Amino acid sequence: MTVDSRGGRLADRGLLRRIELLAALWTVVGAAGCLAAGAPAGALVLTGASAASIVAFRGLQRVVAAIGPRDETRDQTDPTRTSRAGETGGRPGLGAVVRLGTLGALLIAGSFLLDPGHYPALVLGFSTLPAALMTEGLLQAVRALRGKDHDHDDVS
């Protein structure tokens, strides 16, 4: 876990990976529910939306890591050295922002091509990441109540 210049704590890789795994678990649960209900196309839509959500989450992680706290950028040649964004001559996260914007536009355009009966599966697929975040928050609250609040992954 790292500490930013304002004293706030930033999430570490272990926590972010755990959130991605929880999102994948929720995807499996949702897809299994769709398959059990006899909707294989719904399971496919849910899985695709969830995968897009996880890809967007990873892209946002890269943008945040590239920008750093208080508009500092990471030097790609020396990861320990930081500089102000204006000193590097470019924005390290701009390509990622463009990719995320393109992904979002394609997803919105693709949702208009879906059969309206698949919209609930689409919404559930995009909801797997927020469900994973809530699950992780609940797990951290249970850990804190049990007295294990000094876990190295604890962000709160």
C-alpha positions as CSV (number, residue, x, y, z in Angstrom):
1,M,0.0,0.0,0.0
2,T,1.3,3.5,-0.8
3,V,0.6,6.8,0.8
4,D,-0.1,9.9,-1.4
5,S,1.2,13.4,-0.7
6,R,-2.0,14.3,1.2
7,G,-1.6,11.4,3.6
8,G,-4.4,9.4,1.9
9,R,-3.7,5.7,1.2
10,L,-3.9,4.3,-2.3
11,A,-5.0,0.8,-3.0
12,D,-2.3,-1.8,-3.7
13,R,-2.2,-4.4,-6.5
14,G,-3.4,-7.2,-4.2
15,L,-6.6,-5.4,-3.4
16,L,-7.2,-4.5,-7.0
17,R,-6.7,-8.1,-8.1
18,R,-9.1,-9.3,-5.5
19,I,-11.7,-6.9,-6.7
20,E,-11.2,-8.2,-10.3
21,L,-11.5,-11.8,-9.1
22,L,-14.7,-11.0,-7.2
23,A,-16.1,-9.4,-10.4
24,A,-15.3,-12.6,-12.3
25,L,-17.0,-14.6,-9.6
26,W,-20.1,-12.5,-9.8
27,T,-20.0,-13.0,-13.6
28,V,-19.9,-16.7,-13.2
29,V,-22.8,-16.6,-10.8
30,G,-24.8,-14.4,-13.1
31,A,-24.0,-16.5,-16.2
32,A,-24.9,-19.7,-14.4
33,G,-28.2,-18.1,-13.4
34,C,-28.9,-17.1,-17.0
35,L,-28.1,-20.6,-18.2
36,A,-30.3,-22.2,-15.5
37,A,-33.1,-20.0,-16.6
38,G,-32.6,-21.2,-20.2
39,A,-31.2,-18.0,-21.6
40,P,-27.8,-18.8,-23.1
41,A,-27.8,-15.6,-25.1
42,G,-28.4,-13.6,-21.9
43,A,-25.4,-15.4,-20.3
44,L,-23.2,-14.4,-23.3
45,V,-24.4,-10.8,-23.1
46,L,-23.8,-10.7,-19.3
47,T,-20.3,-12.2,-19.7
48,G,-19.4,-9.7,-22.4
49,A,-20.6,-6.7,-20.4
50,S,-18.8,-7.9,-17.4
51,A,-15.6,-8.5,-19.3
52,A,-15.9,-4.9,-20.7
53,S,-16.4,-3.6,-17.2
54,I,-13.3,-5.4,-15.9
55,V,-11.2,-4.1,-18.9
56,A,-12.4,-0.6,-18.3
57,F,-11.4,-1.0,-14.6
58,R,-7.9,-2.1,-15.5
59,G,-7.7,0.8,-17.9
60,L,-8.6,3.2,-15.2
61,Q,-6.0,1.7,-12.9
62,R,-3.4,2.4,-15.6
63,V,-4.6,6.0,-15.9
64,V,-4.5,6.6,-12.2
65,A,-1.0,5.0,-11.9
66,A,0.3,7.1,-14.8
67,I,-1.1,10.4,-13.4
68,G,-0.1,9.8,-9.8
69,P,-1.1,11.9,-6.8
70,R,-1.6,15.6,-7.3
71,D,-1.0,15.6,-11.1
72,E,2.5,14.0,-10.9
73,T,3.5,11.7,-13.7
74,R,5.7,8.6,-13.5
75,D,8.8,8.7,-15.6
76,Q,8.7,5.7,-17.8
77,T,12.5,5.2,-17.9
78,D,12.9,5.6,-14.1
79,P,9.7,4.5,-12.2
80,T,11.1,5.9,-8.9
81,R,11.4,9.4,-10.3
82,T,8.3,11.6,-10.6
83,S,7.9,14.9,-12.4
84,R,5.0,17.4,-13.0
85,A,2.8,16.6,-16.0
86,G,3.9,19.7,-17.9
87,E,7.6,18.8,-17.7
88,T,7.2,15.5,-19.6
89,G,5.8,17.1,-22.8
90,G,2.9,14.7,-22.9
91,R,0.2,13.1,-20.9
92,P,1.0,9.5,-20.0
93,G,-2.6,8.5,-19.6
94,L,-4.0,10.1,-22.7
95,G,-3.9,6.9,-24.8
96,A,-5.6,5.0,-22.1
97,V,-8.3,7.7,-21.9
98,V,-8.9,7.5,-25.6
99,R,-9.1,3.7,-25.5
100,L,-11.6,3.8,-22.6
101,G,-13.7,6.4,-24.4
102,T,-13.7,4.3,-27.6
103,L,-14.6,1.2,-25.6
104,G,-17.5,3.1,-24.0
105,A,-18.8,4.4,-27.3
106,L,-18.7,1.0,-28.9
107,L,-20.5,-0.5,-25.9
108,I,-23.2,2.1,-26.1
109,A,-23.6,1.7,-29.9
110,G,-23.6,-2.1,-29.4
111,S,-26.3,-1.9,-26.8
112,F,-28.7,-0.4,-29.4
113,L,-28.2,-3.5,-31.5
114,L,-29.2,-5.9,-28.8
115,D,-32.6,-7.4,-28.5
116,P,-34.5,-5.4,-25.7
117,G,-35.0,-8.7,-23.9
118,H,-31.2,-8.8,-23.2
119,Y,-31.0,-5.4,-21.5
120,P,-31.4,-6.9,-18.0
121,A,-28.4,-9.2,-18.7
122,L,-26.4,-6.2,-20.0
123,V,-27.2,-4.2,-16.9
124,L,-26.3,-7.1,-14.6
125,G,-23.0,-7.6,-16.5
126,F,-22.0,-4.0,-16.0
127,S,-23.0,-4.3,-12.4
128,T,-20.6,-7.1,-11.6
129,L,-17.8,-4.6,-10.8
130,P,-19.9,-2.5,-8.4
131,A,-21.0,-5.8,-6.8
132,A,-17.4,-6.8,-6.4
133,L,-16.6,-3.4,-4.8
134,M,-19.5,-3.8,-2.4
135,T,-18.4,-7.4,-1.6
136,E,-14.9,-6.3,-0.9
137,G,-16.1,-3.5,1.4
138,L,-18.3,-6.0,3.3
139,L,-15.4,-8.4,3.6
140,Q,-13.2,-5.6,5.0
141,A,-15.9,-4.6,7.5
142,V,-16.2,-8.2,8.7
143,R,-12.4,-8.3,9.0
144,A,-12.4,-5.1,11.0
145,L,-15.2,-6.4,13.3
146,R,-13.2,-9.6,13.9
147,G,-10.2,-7.5,15.0
148,K,-8.1,-8.1,11.9
149,D,-8.2,-4.5,10.8
150,H,-4.4,-4.4,10.5
151,D,-4.4,-6.6,7.4
152,H,-1.8,-5.4,4.9
153,D,-4.5,-5.2,2.2
154,D,-6.9,-3.0,4.2
155,V,-7.5,0.3,2.6
156,S,-10.0,1.9,4.9
